[in-house]
Amino acid sequence: MELIDAIRSRRSIRGFTSAPVPQQTLSRILDIARMAPSATNCQPWEFIVLTGPSLETAKRVNIEQAEQGAPIAPDFRALPPNEFPESYGERQSTLARDLFSTIGIERNDRPKRKEWQLKGKRFFDAPAAIWIIADEAIFNPQHHISLVDLGIVTQSIALTALEFDLGTCIQQDTIFYPDALRKALAITESKRLIVSIAIGYPDWSLPANRFRSGREELDSLVTWKQ
Ligand SMILES: Cc1cc2nc3c(=O)[nH]c(=O)nc-3n(C[C@H](O)[C@H](O)[C@H](O)COP(=O)(O)O)c2cc1C
């Protein structure tokens, strides 16, 4: 796939076929994505690939924690959507409104909204997930620049996946409970869970996968200084 086509056509995939992704393919994707640039070439990323029983464990922990009403406490902190500053909050609510409308969930249909949220916590039933992790030695409040590196490698994975006919959904809602996840999956305490990528073959019959999110106009983003 051409690079520009890949960048333009990538979209979040929120439903997958049950076909497994060969380990060789996942390994190849990560091998390519690790060529991403990073500040001082410190390459702060590490990857945990979840498939089979480990993926089931992560799903179980996520569902249990959500059902118990455990506090959301991701390693990479984020405001809840209802506390976003104004214009960003507007983009977030537009996304929620349009996505729910595409998949046929009414604004006040709480059971269906909850069902959808739980689907998210199950990695949208993807056959595999990749967690981008970083050691607290480099990912910490004194060293924010690593976040740029971690974002670049994340996008590299999402784009490379397209070459293998795979779809991805970059997610934070699958790593809302990092302490419980580290414990259940025997992940070293110092490893911070930065972001999660659900990965698999898209189920194109699902309306969610036909959804296209909007973007701000270029003119509103660029200041030309001469
Ligand atoms: C850091 C990050 C976290 C995200 N977390 C979630 C998530 O928890 N659940 C979800 O459904 N989508 C999540 N997304 C996907 C975004 O909603 C999506 O990228 C955005 O709406 C743009 O749509 P597109 O990816 O289809 O172009 C996340 C994306 C990023 C980059």
The ligand as a Gaussian input file, in Angstrom:
#p B3LYP/6-31G(d) Opt

LIG

0 1
 C       -3.967000       7.530000      22.486000
 C       -5.286000       7.059000      21.903000
 C       -6.210000       6.459000      22.733000
 C       -7.409000       5.989000      22.200000
 N       -8.292000       5.333000      23.025000
 C       -9.404000       4.788000      22.498000
 C      -10.259000       4.014000      23.314000
 O      -10.017000       3.832000      24.507000
 N      -11.375000       3.473000      22.743000
 C      -11.665000       3.659000      21.415000
 O      -12.682000       3.140000      20.948000
 N      -10.865000       4.400000      20.618000
 C       -9.741000       4.955000      21.123000
 N       -8.899000       5.678000      20.326000
 C       -9.231000       5.876000      18.916000
 C       -9.696000       7.302000      18.641000
 O      -11.018000       7.470000      19.085000
 C       -9.591000       7.558000      17.134000
 O       -8.239000       7.464000      16.747000
 C      -10.121000       8.928000      16.726000
 O      -11.491000       9.029000      16.990000
 C       -9.890000       9.175000      15.239000
 O      -10.553000       8.175000      14.492000
 P       -9.773000       7.186000      13.513000
 O       -8.730000       6.460000      14.295000
 O      -10.844000       6.248000      12.996000
 O       -9.174000       8.016000      12.424000
 C       -7.698000       6.168000      20.823000
 C       -6.754000       6.772000      19.999000
 C       -5.555000       7.201000      20.522000
 C       -4.542000       7.837000      19.593000

